[in-house]
Amino acid sequence: MDEATIRRIVDLCVREIRKLPPREPGGACESERPCDARPKLLAVFTGGMKGAEAALTELEGLRKNYRITGAASASAIRMFGKDRLAAAADEWIDGTENPAEACGVDGFDAVVFPTLSQNTAAKAAQGIRDGFACDAMASALLAGRRVVAARDSVCPGRAGGAYAGMLRTILERLVAFGVGLCDANDLGAAVRGCSAPASAPVSPEPPRKPAAKGKKTVITASVVQDAARAGKTEITLDAAAILTPLARDEARERGIRFVRSDEK
């Protein structure tokens, strides 16, 4: 082998070595580092203002145990600023420029909506998927992923009237879909409480329900509102009656108690 050939080989080796990632002092190169074993969360930010700071603080606290990917709607970025939202996540997807990537749920253990807005909640409750946030919620539910949302900007609290009733109906529908609702202050606890594997994805045909022995009454928040308007302080329930979480909250706020018929 002549000297010119040896020089060409040496030059080629040097060029290839320069392409390798630099090794940190005393550490391993990127390819030798262990994989991040933290469960993965997709945090979808929309324009819900109420409780937003509490939700962001809760989300930042989750980063010790979860790897969080953030994505935001245009309205969320206008209201909170991208830098503030991105600070609560490990990595970021631009939902306005890459909506298809932002609504993808593959690889995530759960999808979280820290700042759920009335607009997103209303659309999701109707199955509308015209934006990446609604699409992400629908995709997660259909894939059997866990979905957790802070309800602060949607829940009407003690307000009465038809509009407040509509908001309660929206929340009840999301709960029926499988969305876990919580207050912004409890977002961290809600996420940690649902870290177990999700149920199996929804099948094309719903499973057959066993024949019911008797008709079960579902008590919703609207039932409690009607009782409050009628001046009632208690509601009598059948033994098989089902109480929705929002009905319990509404009754507690209005000072109405539930009494089972077999307890009278």
Secondary structure, DSSP 4 states (H G I P E B T S, - for coil): --HHHHHHHHHHHHHHHHTSPPPPTTS--GGGSPP--SPEEEEEE-S--TTHHHHHHHHHHHTTT-EEEEEE-HHHHHHH-HHHHHTTSSEEE-TTT-HHHHT--TT-SEEEETT--HHHHHHHHTT--SSHHHHHHHHHHHTT-EEEEE-TTT--TT--SHHHHHHHHHHHHHHHHT-EEE-GGGHHHHHHHT-SPPPPPPPSSPPPPPPPSSPPPEE-HHHHHHHHHTT-SEEEE-TT-EE-HHHHHHHHHHT-EEEEGGG-
